[in-house]
């Protein structure tokens, strides 16, 4: 895996998240997950909610309804 930068990312739905780091599955250390937290509040999940996602999925692309291919998460700012 190429090094994933820590910092702020914009999801393709225009919500912001902060990547905390990359974790490994203790049962299968070859499996890597991005650990990140949401930087917005909603009725279902509060600001700071922690999430994990496969590195490949996090770094992957989404085909939008209009046919455009966009990154799921776009790096926007280094961690301070």
mmCIF file of the N, C-alpha and C atoms, coordinates in Angstrom:
data_MODEL
# 
_entry.id   MODEL 
# 
loop_
_atom_site.group_PDB 
_atom_site.id 
_atom_site.type_symbol 
_atom_site.label_atom_id 
_atom_site.label_alt_id 
_atom_site.label_comp_id 
_atom_site.label_asym_id 
_atom_site.label_entity_id 
_atom_site.label_seq_id 
_atom_site.pdbx_PDB_ins_code 
_atom_site.Cartn_x 
_atom_site.Cartn_y 
_atom_site.Cartn_z 
_atom_site.occupancy 
_atom_site.B_iso_or_equiv 
_atom_site.pdbx_formal_charge 
_atom_site.auth_seq_id 
_atom_site.auth_comp_id 
_atom_site.auth_asym_id 
_atom_site.auth_atom_id 
_atom_site.pdbx_PDB_model_num 
ATOM 1   N N  . UNK A 1 1  ? 0.845   -1.186  0.000   1.00 0.00 ? 1  UNK A N  1 
ATOM 2   C CA . UNK A 1 1  ? 0.000   0.000   0.000   1.00 0.00 ? 1  UNK A CA 1 
ATOM 3   C C  . UNK A 1 1  ? 0.886   1.243   0.000   1.00 0.00 ? 1  UNK A C  1 
ATOM 4   N N  . UNK A 1 2  ? 0.523   2.215   -0.807  1.00 0.00 ? 2  UNK A N  1 
ATOM 5   C CA . UNK A 1 2  ? 1.237   3.485   -0.738  1.00 0.00 ? 2  UNK A CA 1 
ATOM 6   C C  . UNK A 1 2  ? 0.795   4.205   0.533   1.00 0.00 ? 2  UNK A C  1 
ATOM 7   N N  . UNK A 1 3  ? 1.663   5.034   1.056   1.00 0.00 ? 3  UNK A N  1 
ATOM 8   C CA . UNK A 1 3  ? 1.372   5.721   2.322   1.00 0.00 ? 3  UNK A CA 1 
ATOM 9   C C  . UNK A 1 3  ? 0.158   6.632   2.174   1.00 0.00 ? 3  UNK A C  1 
ATOM 10  N N  . UNK A 1 4  ? -0.820  6.427   3.034   1.00 0.00 ? 4  UNK A N  1 
ATOM 11  C CA . UNK A 1 4  ? -2.024  7.257   3.043   1.00 0.00 ? 4  UNK A CA 1 
ATOM 12  C C  . UNK A 1 4  ? -1.771  8.433   3.981   1.00 0.00 ? 4  UNK A C  1 
ATOM 13  N N  . UNK A 1 5  ? -1.962  9.645   3.485   1.00 0.00 ? 5  UNK A N  1 
ATOM 14  C CA . UNK A 1 5  ? -1.716  10.839  4.299   1.00 0.00 ? 5  UNK A CA 1 
ATOM 15  C C  . UNK A 1 5  ? -2.766  10.978  5.390   1.00 0.00 ? 5  UNK A C  1 
ATOM 16  N N  . UNK A 1 6  ? -2.310  11.399  6.563   1.00 0.00 ? 6  UNK A N  1 
ATOM 17  C CA . UNK A 1 6  ? -3.238  11.783  7.622   1.00 0.00 ? 6  UNK A CA 1 
ATOM 18  C C  . UNK A 1 6  ? -3.697  13.198  7.335   1.00 0.00 ? 6  UNK A C  1 
ATOM 19  N N  . UNK A 1 7  ? -4.928  13.479  7.707   1.00 0.00 ? 7  UNK A N  1 
ATOM 20  C CA . UNK A 1 7  ? -5.450  14.817  7.491   1.00 0.00 ? 7  UNK A CA 1 
ATOM 21  C C  . UNK A 1 7  ? -6.892  14.789  7.039   1.00 0.00 ? 7  UNK A C  1 
ATOM 22  N N  . UNK A 1 8  ? -7.312  15.895  6.462   1.00 0.00 ? 8  UNK A N  1 
ATOM 23  C CA . UNK A 1 8  ? -8.718  16.084  6.097   1.00 0.00 ? 8  UNK A CA 1 
ATOM 24  C C  . UNK A 1 8  ? -8.977  15.629  4.662   1.00 0.00 ? 8  UNK A C  1 
ATOM 25  N N  . UNK A 1 9  ? -10.108 14.922  4.489   1.00 0.00 ? 9  UNK A N  1 
ATOM 26  C CA . UNK A 1 9  ? -10.540 14.442  3.177   1.00 0.00 ? 9  UNK A CA 1 
ATOM 27  C C  . UNK A 1 9  ? -11.979 14.865  2.941   1.00 0.00 ? 9  UNK A C  1 
ATOM 28  N N  . UNK A 1 10 ? -12.293 15.101  1.672   1.00 0.00 ? 10 UNK A N  1 
ATOM 29  C CA . UNK A 1 10 ? -13.672 15.394  1.279   1.00 0.00 ? 10 UNK A CA 1 
ATOM 30  C C  . UNK A 1 10 ? -14.231 14.157  0.596   1.00 0.00 ? 10 UNK A C  1 
ATOM 31  N N  . UNK A 1 11 ? -15.366 13.664  1.097   1.00 0.00 ? 11 UNK A N  1 
ATOM 32  C CA . UNK A 1 11 ? -16.079 12.552  0.479   1.00 0.00 ? 11 UNK A CA 1 
ATOM 33  C C  . UNK A 1 11 ? -16.782 13.072  -0.772  1.00 0.00 ? 11 UNK A C  1 
ATOM 34  N N  . UNK A 1 12 ? -17.034 12.215  -1.733  1.00 0.00 ? 12 UNK A N  1 
ATOM 35  C CA . UNK A 1 12 ? -17.655 12.677  -2.981  1.00 0.00 ? 12 UNK A CA 1 
ATOM 36  C C  . UNK A 1 12 ? -19.046 13.271  -2.763  1.00 0.00 ? 12 UNK A C  1 
ATOM 37  N N  . UNK A 1 13 ? -19.681 12.992  -1.612  1.00 0.00 ? 13 UNK A N  1 
ATOM 38  C CA . UNK A 1 13 ? -20.978 13.602  -1.286  1.00 0.00 ? 13 UNK A CA 1 
ATOM 39  C C  . UNK A 1 13 ? -20.797 14.937  -0.560  1.00 0.00 ? 13 UNK A C  1 
ATOM 40  N N  . UNK A 1 14 ? -19.540 15.440  -0.556  1.00 0.00 ? 14 UNK A N  1 
ATOM 41  C CA . UNK A 1 14 ? -19.177 16.750  -0.012  1.00 0.00 ? 14 UNK A CA 1 
ATOM 42  C C  . UNK A 1 14 ? -19.249 16.849  1.511   1.00 0.00 ? 14 UNK A C  1 
ATOM 43  N N  . UNK A 1 15 ? -19.009 15.754  2.209   1.00 0.00 ? 15 UNK A N  1 
ATOM 44  C CA . UNK A 1 15 ? -18.863 15.758  3.667   1.00 0.00 ? 15 UNK A CA 1 
ATOM 45  C C  . UNK A 1 15 ? -17.375 15.582  3.967   1.00 0.00 ? 15 UNK A C  1 
ATOM 46  N N  . UNK A 1 16 ? -16.925 16.091  5.124   1.00 0.00 ? 16 UNK A N  1 
ATOM 47  C CA . UNK A 1 16 ? -15.507 16.044  5.460   1.00 0.00 ? 16 UNK A CA 1 
ATOM 48  C C  . UNK A 1 16 ? -15.219 15.034  6.563   1.00 0.00 ? 16 UNK A C  1 
ATOM 49  N N  . UNK A 1 17 ? -14.039 14.406  6.430   1.00 0.00 ? 17 UNK A N  1 
ATOM 50  C CA . UNK A 1 17 ? -13.581 13.395  7.372   1.00 0.00 ? 17 UNK A CA 1 
ATOM 51  C C  . UNK A 1 17 ? -12.099 13.614  7.643   1.00 0.00 ? 17 UNK A C  1 
ATOM 52  N N  . UNK A 1 18 ? -11.643 13.145  8.798   1.00 0.00 ? 18 UNK A N  1 
ATOM 53  C CA . UNK A 1 18 ? -10.226 13.216  9.147   1.00 0.00 ? 18 UNK A CA 1 
ATOM 54  C C  . UNK A 1 18 ? -9.674  11.803  9.242   1.00 0.00 ? 18 UNK A C  1 
ATOM 55  N N  . UNK A 1 19 ? -8.648  11.510  8.447   1.00 0.00 ? 19 UNK A N  1 
ATOM 56  C CA . UNK A 1 19 ? -7.983  10.210  8.526   1.00 0.00 ? 19 UNK A CA 1 
ATOM 57  C C  . UNK A 1 19 ? -7.059  10.221  9.731   1.00 0.00 ? 19 UNK A C  1 
ATOM 58  N N  . UNK A 1 20 ? -7.262  9.241   10.611  1.00 0.00 ? 20 UNK A N  1 
ATOM 59  C CA . UNK A 1 20 ? -6.462  9.095   11.825  1.00 0.00 ? 20 UNK A CA 1 
ATOM 60  C C  . UNK A 1 20 ? -5.246  8.216   11.555  1.00 0.00 ? 20 UNK A C  1 
ATOM 61  N N  . UNK A 1 21 ? -5.448  7.172   10.761  1.00 0.00 ? 21 UNK A N  1 
ATOM 62  C CA . UNK A 1 21 ? -4.355  6.266   10.437  1.00 0.00 ? 21 UNK A CA 1 
ATOM 63  C C  . UNK A 1 21 ? -4.860  5.032   9.726   1.00 0.00 ? 21 UNK A C  1 
ATOM 64  N N  . UNK A 1 22 ? -3.963  4.046   9.608   1.00 0.00 ? 22 UNK A N  1 
ATOM 65  C CA . UNK A 1 22 ? -4.299  2.773   8.968   1.00 0.00 ? 22 UNK A CA 1 
ATOM 66  C C  . UNK A 1 22 ? -4.117  1.677   10.008  1.00 0.00 ? 22 UNK A C  1 
ATOM 67  N N  . UNK A 1 23 ? -5.104  0.779   10.100  1.00 0.00 ? 23 UNK A N  1 
ATOM 68  C CA . UNK A 1 23 ? -5.062  -0.333  11.052  1.00 0.00 ? 23 UNK A CA 1 
ATOM 69  C C  . UNK A 1 23 ? -5.013  -1.650  10.282  1.00 0.00 ? 23 UNK A C  1 
ATOM 70  N N  . UNK A 1 24 ? -4.538  -2.685  10.962  1.00 0.00 ? 24 UNK A N  1 
ATOM 71  C CA . UNK A 1 24 ? -4.492  -4.025  10.371  1.00 0.00 ? 24 UNK A CA 1 
ATOM 72  C C  . UNK A 1 24 ? -5.433  -4.949  11.134  1.00 0.00 ? 24 UNK A C  1 
ATOM 73  N N  . UNK A 1 25 ? -5.967  -5.917  10.427  1.00 0.00 ? 25 UNK A N  1 
ATOM 74  C CA . UNK A 1 25 ? -6.822  -6.942  11.022  1.00 0.00 ? 25 UNK A CA 1 
ATOM 75  C C  . UNK A 1 25 ? -5.925  -7.916  11.788  1.00 0.00 ? 25 UNK A C  1 
ATOM 76  N N  . UNK A 1 26 ? -6.199  -8.142  13.066  1.00 0.00 ? 26 UNK A N  1 
ATOM 77  C CA . UNK A 1 26 ? -5.339  -9.019  13.876  1.00 0.00 ? 26 UNK A CA 1 
ATOM 78  C C  . UNK A 1 26 ? -5.406  -10.477 13.409  1.00 0.00 ? 26 UNK A C  1 
ATOM 79  N N  . UNK A 1 27 ? -6.502  -10.879 12.777  1.00 0.00 ? 27 UNK A N  1 
ATOM 80  C CA . UNK A 1 27 ? -6.635  -12.245 12.272  1.00 0.00 ? 27 UNK A CA 1 
ATOM 81  C C  . UNK A 1 27 ? -6.006  -12.402 10.886  1.00 0.00 ? 27 UNK A C  1 
ATOM 82  N N  . UNK A 1 28 ? -5.865  -11.301 10.179  1.00 0.00 ? 28 UNK A N  1 
ATOM 83  C CA . UNK A 1 28 ? -5.291  -11.315 8.837   1.00 0.00 ? 28 UNK A CA 1 
ATOM 84  C C  . UNK A 1 28 ? -4.530  -10.001 8.635   1.00 0.00 ? 28 UNK A C  1 
ATOM 85  N N  . UNK A 1 29 ? -3.281  -9.939  9.115   1.00 0.00 ? 29 UNK A N  1 
ATOM 86  C CA . UNK A 1 29 ? -2.519  -8.688  9.076   1.00 0.00 ? 29 UNK A CA 1 
ATOM 87  C C  . UNK A 1 29 ? -2.316  -8.092  7.681   1.00 0.00 ? 29 UNK A C  1 
ATOM 88  N N  . UNK A 1 30 ? -2.554  -8.867  6.643   1.00 0.00 ? 30 UNK A N  1 
ATOM 89  C CA . UNK A 1 30 ? -2.430  -8.324  5.289   1.00 0.00 ? 30 UNK A CA 1 
ATOM 90  C C  . UNK A 1 30 ? -3.590  -7.384  4.961   1.00 0.00 ? 30 UNK A C  1 
ATOM 91  N N  . UNK A 1 31 ? -4.681  -7.502  5.698   1.00 0.00 ? 31 UNK A N  1 
ATOM 92  C CA . UNK A 1 31 ? -5.852  -6.636  5.468   1.00 0.00 ? 31 UNK A CA 1 
ATOM 93  C C  . UNK A 1 31 ? -5.672  -5.318  6.188   1.00 0.00 ? 31 UNK A C  1 
ATOM 94  N N  . UNK A 1 32 ? -5.780  -4.224  5.440   1.00 0.00 ? 32 UNK A N  1 
ATOM 95  C CA . UNK A 1 32 ? -5.602  -2.892  6.013   1.00 0.00 ? 32 UNK A CA 1 
ATOM 96  C C  . UNK A 1 32 ? -6.892  -2.088  5.916   1.00 0.00 ? 32 UNK A C  1 
ATOM 97  N N  . UNK A 1 33 ? -7.120  -1.296  6.950   1.00 0.00 ? 33 UNK A N  1 
ATOM 98  C CA . UNK A 1 33 ? -8.312  -0.465  7.031   1.00 0.00 ? 33 UNK A CA 1 
ATOM 99  C C  . UNK A 1 33 ? -7.922  0.971   7.344   1.00 0.00 ? 33 UNK A C  1 
ATOM 100 N N  . UNK A 1 34 ? -8.592  1.912   6.709   1.00 0.00 ? 34 UNK A N  1 
ATOM 101 C CA . UNK A 1 34 ? -8.432  3.320   7.051   1.00 0.00 ? 34 UNK A CA 1 
ATOM 102 C C  . UNK A 1 34 ? -9.307  3.582   8.271   1.00 0.00 ? 34 UNK A C  1 
ATOM 103 N N  . UNK A 1 35 ? -8.743  4.243   9.270   1.00 0.00 ? 35 UNK A N  1 
ATOM 104 C CA . UNK A 1 35 ? -9.493  4.658   10.456  1.00 0.00 ? 35 UNK A CA 1 
ATOM 105 C C  . UNK A 1 35 ? -9.692  6.164   10.322  1.00 0.00 ? 35 UNK A C  1 
ATOM 106 N N  . UNK A 1 36 ? -10.953 6.588   10.323  1.00 0.00 ? 36 UNK A N  1 
ATOM 107 C CA . UNK A 1 36 ? -11.236 8.006   10.107  1.00 0.00 ? 36 UNK A CA 1 
ATOM 108 C C  . UNK A 1 36 ? -12.452 8.436   10.908  1.00 0.00 ? 36 UNK A C  1 
ATOM 109 N N  . UNK A 1 37 ? -12.569 9.744   11.107  1.00 0.00 ? 37 UNK A N  1 
ATOM 110 C CA . UNK A 1 37 ? -13.701 10.261  11.881  1.00 0.00 ? 37 UNK A CA 1 
ATOM 111 C C  . UNK A 1 37 ? -14.415 11.339  11.088  1.00 0.00 ? 37 UNK A C  1 
ATOM 112 N N  . UNK A 1 38 ? -15.714 11.383  11.291  1.00 0.00 ? 38 UNK A N  1 
ATOM 113 C CA . UNK A 1 38 ? -16.497 12.380  10.557  1.00 0.00 ? 38 UNK A CA 1 
ATOM 114 C C  . UNK A 1 38 ? -16.380 13.737  11.221  1.00 0.00 ? 38 UNK A C  1 
ATOM 115 N N  . UNK A 1 39 ? -16.353 14.764  10.392  1.00 0.00 ? 39 UNK A N  1 
ATOM 116 C CA . UNK A 1 39 ? -16.198 16.141  10.858  1.00 0.00 ? 39 UNK A CA 1 
ATOM 117 C C  . UNK A 1 39 ? -17.486 16.928  10.650  1.00 0.00 ? 39 UNK A C  1 
ATOM 118 N N  . UNK A 1 40 ? -18.592 16.262  10.843  1.00 0.00 ? 40 UNK A N  1 
ATOM 119 C CA . UNK A 1 40 ? -19.913 16.883  10.712  1.00 0.00 ? 40 UNK A CA 1 
ATOM 120 C C  . UNK A 1 40 ? -20.879 16.135  11.617  1.00 0.00 ? 40 UNK A C  1 
ATOM 121 N N  . UNK A 1 41 ? -21.992 16.764  11.908  1.00 0.00 ? 41 UNK A N  1 
ATOM 122 C CA . UNK A 1 41 ? -22.985 16.218  12.835  1.00 0.00 ? 41 UNK A CA 1 
ATOM 123 C C  . UNK A 1 41 ? -24.257 15.876  12.070  1.00 0.00 ? 41 UNK A C  1 
ATOM 124 N N  . UNK A 1 42 ? -24.949 14.822  12.506  1.00 0.00 ? 42 UNK A N  1 
ATOM 125 C CA . UNK A 1 42 ? -26.243 14.473  11.912  1.00 0.00 ? 42 UNK A CA 1 
ATOM 126 C C  . UNK A 1 42 ? -27.137 13.891  13.000  1.00 0.00 ? 42 UNK A C  1 
ATOM 127 N N  . UNK A 1 43 ? -28.377 13.633  12.655  1.00 0.00 ? 43 UNK A N  1 
ATOM 128 C CA . UNK A 1 43 ? -29.295 13.024  13.615  1.00 0.00 ? 43 UNK A CA 1 
ATOM 129 C C  . UNK A 1 43 ? -28.862 11.604  13.973  1.00 0.00 ? 43 UNK A C  1 
ATOM 130 N N  . UNK A 1 44 ? -28.265 10.897  13.009  1.00 0.00 ? 44 UNK A N  1 
ATOM 131 C CA . UNK A 1 44 ? -27.885 9.499   13.223  1.00 0.00 ? 44 UNK A CA 1 
ATOM 132 C C  . UNK A 1 44 ? -26.507 9.331   13.858  1.00 0.00 ? 44 UNK A C  1 
ATOM 133 N N  . UNK A 1 45 ? -25.556 10.167  13.447  1.00 0.00 ? 45 UNK A N  1 
ATOM 134 C CA . UNK A 1 45 ? -24.180 10.033  13.924  1.00 0.00 ? 45 UNK A CA 1 
ATOM 135 C C  . UNK A 1 45 ? -23.632 11.406  14.268  1.00 0.00 ? 45 UNK A C  1 
ATOM 136 N N  . UNK A 1 46 ? -22.982 11.490  15.420  1.00 0.00 ? 46 UNK A N  1 
ATOM 137 C CA . UNK A 1 46 ? -22.470 12.766  15.912  1.00 0.00 ? 46 UNK A CA 1 
ATOM 138 C C  . UNK A 1 46 ? -21.095 13.083  15.342  1.00 0.00 ? 46 UNK A C  1 
ATOM 139 N N  . UNK A 1 47 ? -20.758 14.362  15.420  1.00 0.00 ? 47 UNK A N  1 
ATOM 140 C CA . UNK A 1 47 ? -19.427 14.831  15.059  1.00 0.00 ? 47 UNK A CA 1 
ATOM 141 C C  . UNK A 1 47 ? -18.408 13.975  15.809  1.00 0.00 ? 47 UNK A C  1 
ATOM 142 N N  . UNK A 1 48 ? -17.395 13.502  15.109  1.00 0.00 ? 48 UNK A N  1 
ATOM 143 C CA . UNK A 1 48 ? -16.354 12.702  15.742  1.00 0.00 ? 48 UNK A CA 1 
ATOM 144 C C  . UNK A 1 48 ? -16.564 11.205  15.657  1.00 0.00 ? 48 UNK A C  1 
ATOM 145 N N  . UNK A 1 49 ? -17.696 10.756  15.102  1.00 0.00 ? 49 UNK A N  1 
ATOM 146 C CA . UNK A 1 49 ? -17.951 9.320   14.950  1.00 0.00 ? 49 UNK A CA 1 
ATOM 147 C C  . UNK A 1 49 ? -16.770 8.674   14.225  1.00 0.00 ? 49 UNK A C  1 
ATOM 148 N N  . UNK A 1 50 ? -16.255 7.568   14.773  1.00 0.00 ? 50 UNK A N  1 
ATOM 149 C CA . UNK A 1 50 ? -15.123 6.854   14.179  1.00 0.00 ? 50 UNK A CA 1 
ATOM 150 C C  . UNK A 1 50 ? -15.644 5.793   13.215  1.00 0.00 ? 50 UNK A C  1 
ATOM 151 N N  . UNK A 1 51 ? -14.996 5.708   12.061  1.00 0.00 ? 51 UNK A N  1 
ATOM 152 C CA . UNK A 1 51 ? -15.344 4.737   11.027  1.00 0.00 ? 51 UNK A CA 1 
ATOM 153 C C  . UNK A 1 51 ? -14.090 3.996   10.574  1.00 0.00 ? 51 UNK A C  1 
ATOM 154 N N  . UNK A 1 52 ? -14.284 2.803   9.991   1.00 0.00 ? 52 UNK A N  1 
ATOM 155 C CA . UNK A 1 52 ? -13.194 2.104   9.307   1.00 0.00 ? 52 UNK A CA 1 
ATOM 156 C C  . UNK A 1 52 ? -13.691 1.697   7.924   1.00 0.00 ? 52 UNK A C  1 
ATOM 157 N N  . UNK A 1 53 ? -12.755 1.570   7.012   1.00 0.00 ? 53 UNK A N  1 
ATOM 158 C CA . UNK A 1 53 ? -13.095 1.177   5.637   1.00 0.00 ? 53 UNK A CA 1 
ATOM 159 C C  . UNK A 1 53 ? -11.849 0.543   5.031   1.00 0.00 ? 53 UNK A C  1 
ATOM 160 N N  . UNK A 1 54 ? -12.021 -0.483  4.210   1.00 0.00 ? 54 UNK A N  1 
ATOM 161 C CA . UNK A 1 54 ? -10.881 -1.073  3.506   1.00 0.00 ? 54 UNK A CA 1 
ATOM 162 C C  . UNK A 1 54 ? -10.101 0.022   2.784   1.00 0.00 ? 54 UNK A C  1 
ATOM 163 N N  . UNK A 1 55 ? -8.777  -0.064  2.838   1.00 0.00 ? 55 UNK A N  1 
ATOM 164 C CA . UNK A 1 55 ? -7.932  0.927   2.171   1.00 0.00 ? 55 UNK A CA 1 
ATOM 165 C C  . UNK A 1 55 ? -8.276  1.007   0.683   1.00 0.00 ? 55 UNK A C  1 
ATOM 166 N N  . UNK A 1 56 ? -8.438  -0.151  0.041   1.00 0.00 ? 56 UNK A N  1 
ATOM 167 C CA . UNK A 1 56 ? -8.750  -0.154  -1.398  1.00 0.00 ? 56 UNK A CA 1 
ATOM 168 C C  . UNK A 1 56 ? -10.054 0.583   -1.684  1.00 0.00 ? 56 UNK A C  1 
ATOM 169 N N  . UNK A 1 57 ? -11.056 0.387   -0.832  1.00 0.00 ? 57 UNK A N  1 
ATOM 170 C CA . UNK A 1 57 ? -12.342 1.061   -1.021  1.00 0.00 ? 57 UNK A CA 1 
ATOM 171 C C  . UNK A 1 57 ? -12.195 2.564   -0.779  1.00 0.00 ? 57 UNK A C  1 
ATOM 172 N N  . UNK A 1 58 ? -11.499 2.936   0.290   1.00 0.00 ? 58 UNK A N  1 
ATOM 173 C CA . UNK A 1 58 ? -11.301 4.349   0.619   1.00 0.00 ? 58 UNK A CA 1 
ATOM 174 C C  . UNK A 1 58 ? -10.605 5.077   -0.531  1.00 0.00 ? 58 UNK A C  1 
ATOM 175 N N  . UNK A 1 59 ? -9.607  4.443   -1.116  1.00 0.00 ? 59 UNK A N  1 
ATOM 176 C CA . UNK A 1 59 ? -8.826  5.060   -2.196  1.00 0.00 ? 59 UNK A CA 1 
ATOM 177 C C  . UNK A 1 59 ? -9.450  4.842   -3.579  1.00 0.00 ? 59 UNK A C  1 
ATOM 178 N N  . UNK A 1 60 ? -10.601 4.188   -3.609  1.00 0.00 ? 60 UNK A N  1 
ATOM 179 C CA . UNK A 1 60 ? -11.238 3.845   -4.872  1.00 0.00 ? 60 UNK A CA 1 
ATOM 180 C C  . UNK A 1 60 ? -12.043 4.973   -5.493  1.00 0.00 ? 60 UNK A C  1 
ATOM 181 N N  . UNK A 1 61 ? -12.771 4.617   -6.525  1.00 0.00 ? 61 UNK A N  1 
ATOM 182 C CA . UNK A 1 61 ? -13.556 5.565   -7.309  1.00 0.00 ? 61 UNK A CA 1 
ATOM 183 C C  . UNK A 1 61 ? -15.034 5.205   -7.266  1.00 0.00 ? 61 UNK A C  1 
ATOM 184 N N  . UNK A 1 62 ? -15.852 6.187   -7.566  1.00 0.00 ? 62 UNK A N  1 
ATOM 185 C CA . UNK A 1 62 ? -17.308 6.031   -7.627  1.00 0.00 ? 62 UNK A CA 1 
ATOM 186 C C  . UNK A 1 62 ? -17.766 6.535   -8.987  1.00 0.00 ? 62 UNK A C  1 
ATOM 187 N N  . UNK A 1 63 ? -18.641 5.760   -9.635  1.00 0.00 ? 63 UNK A N  1 
ATOM 188 C CA . UNK A 1 63 ? -19.256 6.206   -10.882 1.00 0.00 ? 63 UNK A CA 1 
ATOM 189 C C  . UNK A 1 63 ? -20.570 6.882   -10.510 1.00 0.00 ? 63 UNK A C  1 
ATOM 190 N N  . UNK A 1 64 ? -20.678 8.160   -10.824 1.00 0.00 ? 64 UNK A N  1 
ATOM 191 C CA . UNK A 1 64 ? -21.879 8.924   -10.495 1.00 0.00 ? 64 UNK A CA 1 
ATOM 192 C C  . UNK A 1 64 ? -22.994 8.633   -11.497 1.00 0.00 ? 64 UNK A C  1 
ATOM 193 N N  . UNK A 1 65 ? -24.203 9.032   -11.152 1.00 0.00 ? 65 UNK A N  1 
ATOM 194 C CA . UNK A 1 65 ? -25.363 8.803   -12.018 1.00 0.00 ? 65 UNK A CA 1 
ATOM 195 C C  . UNK A 1 65 ? -25.179 9.400   -13.412 1.00 0.00 ? 65 UNK A C  1 
ATOM 196 N N  . UNK A 1 66 ? -24.427 10.495  -13.497 1.00 0.00 ? 66 UNK A N  1 
ATOM 197 C CA . UNK A 1 66 ? -24.214 11.135  -14.804 1.00 0.00 ? 66 UNK A CA 1 
ATOM 198 C C  . UNK A 1 66 ? -23.045 10.517  -15.581 1.00 0.00 ? 66 UNK A C  1 
ATOM 199 N N  . UNK A 1 67 ? -22.457 9.435   -15.024 1.00 0.00 ? 67 UNK A N  1 
ATOM 200 C CA . UNK A 1 67 ? -21.384 8.719   -15.703 1.00 0.00 ? 67 UNK A CA 1 
ATOM 201 C C  . UNK A 1 67 ? -19.981 9.163   -15.350 1.00 0.00 ? 67 UNK A C  1 
ATOM 202 N N  . UNK A 1 68 ? -19.842 10.262  -14.614 1.00 0.00 ? 68 UNK A N  1 
ATOM 203 C CA . UNK A 1 68 ? -18.504 10.727  -14.215 1.00 0.00 ? 68 UNK A CA 1 
ATOM 204 C C  . UNK A 1 68 ? -17.894 9.776   -13.196 1.00 0.00 ? 68 UNK A C  1 
ATOM 205 N N  . UNK A 1 69 ? -16.570 9.591   -13.293 1.00 0.00 ? 69 UNK A N  1 
ATOM 206 C CA . UNK A 1 69 ? -15.815 8.773   -12.346 1.00 0.00 ? 69 UNK A CA 1 
ATOM 207 C C  . UNK A 1 69 ? -15.062 9.719   -11.417 1.00 0.00 ? 69 UNK A C  1 
ATOM 208 N N  . UNK A 1 70 ? -15.335 9.637   -10.109 1.00 0.00 ? 70 UNK A N  1 
ATOM 209 C CA . UNK A 1 70 ? -14.696 10.525  -9.134  1.00 0.00 ? 70 UNK A CA 1 
ATOM 210 C C  . UNK A 1 70 ? -14.085 9.700   -8.007  1.00 0.00 ? 70 UNK A C  1 
ATOM 211 N N  . UNK A 1 71 ? -13.062 10.269  -7.362  1.00 0.00 ? 71 UNK A N  1 
ATOM 212 C CA . UNK A 1 71 ? -12.492 9.620   -6.181  1.00 0.00 ? 71 UNK A CA 1 
ATOM 213 C C  . UNK A 1 71 ? -13.534 9.625   -5.071  1.00 0.00 ? 71 UNK A C  1 
ATOM 214 N N  . UNK A 1 72 ? -13.603 8.530   -4.296  1.00 0.00 ? 72 UNK A N  1 
ATOM 215 C CA . UNK A 1 72 ? -14.535 8.499   -3.164  1.00 0.00 ? 72 UNK A CA 1 
ATOM 216 C C  . UNK A 1 72 ? -14.120 9.521   -2.114  1.00 0.00 ? 72 UNK A C  1 
ATOM 217 N N  . UNK A 1 73 ? -12.819 9.617   -1.858  1.00 0.00 ? 73 UNK A N  1 
ATOM 218 C CA . UNK A 1 73 ? -12.286 10.564  -0.885  1.00 0.00 ? 73 UNK A CA 1 
ATOM 219 C C  . UNK A 1 73 ? -11.136 11.324  -1.523  1.00 0.00 ? 73 UNK A C  1 
ATOM 220 N N  . UNK A 1 74 ? -11.179 12.634  -1.412  1.00 0.00 ? 74 UNK A N  1 
ATOM 221 C CA . UNK A 1 74 ? -10.147 13.509  -1.978  1.00 0.00 ? 74 UNK A CA 1 
ATOM 222 C C  . UNK A 1 74 ? -9.414  14.198  -0.834  1.00 0.00 ? 74 UNK A C  1 
ATOM 223 N N  . UNK A 1 75 ? -8.082  14.068  -0.805  1.00 0.00 ? 75 UNK A N  1 
ATOM 224 C CA . UNK A 1 75 ? -7.273  14.724  0.218   1.00 0.00 ? 75 UNK A CA 1 
ATOM 225 C C  . UNK A 1 75 ? -7.362  16.231  0.045   1.00 0.00 ? 75 UNK A C  1 
ATOM 226 N N  . UNK A 1 76 ? -7.603  16.963  1.152   1.00 0.00 ? 76 UNK A N  1 
ATOM 227 C CA . UNK A 1 76 ? -7.713  18.422  1.055   1.00 0.00 ? 76 UNK A CA 1 
ATOM 228 C C  . UNK A 1 76 ? -6.778  19.187  1.987   1.00 0.00 ? 76 UNK A C  1 
ATOM 229 N N  . UNK A 1 77 ? -6.327  18.566  3.086   1.00 0.00 ? 77 UNK A N  1 
ATOM 230 C CA . UNK A 1 77 ? -5.539  19.342  4.052   1.00 0.00 ? 77 UNK A CA 1 
ATOM 231 C C  . UNK A 1 77 ? -4.715  18.431  4.949   1.00 0.00 ? 77 UNK A C  1 
ATOM 232 N N  . UNK A 1 78 ? -3.425  18.805  5.129   1.00 0.00 ? 78 UNK A N  1 
ATOM 233 C CA . UNK A 1 78 ? -2.552  18.073  6.047   1.00 0.00 ? 78 UNK A CA 1 
ATOM 234 C C  . UNK A 1 78 ? -3.032  18.180  7.478   1.00 0.00 ? 78 UNK A C  1 
ATOM 235 N N  . UNK A 1 79 ? -2.668  17.162  8.262   1.00 0.00 ? 79 UNK A N  1 
ATOM 236 C CA . UNK A 1 79 ? -2.946  17.192  9.696   1.00 0.00 ? 79 UNK A CA 1 
ATOM 237 C C  . UNK A 1 79 ? -2.076  18.271  10.328  1.00 0.00 ? 79 UNK A C  1 
ATOM 238 N N  . UNK A 1 80 ? -2.649  19.063  11.190  1.00 0.00 ? 80 UNK A N  1 
ATOM 239 C CA . UNK A 1 80 ? -1.873  20.141  11.857  1.00 0.00 ? 80 UNK A CA 1 
ATOM 240 C C  . UNK A 1 80 ? -1.029  19.611  12.971  1.00 0.00 ? 80 UNK A C  1 
# 
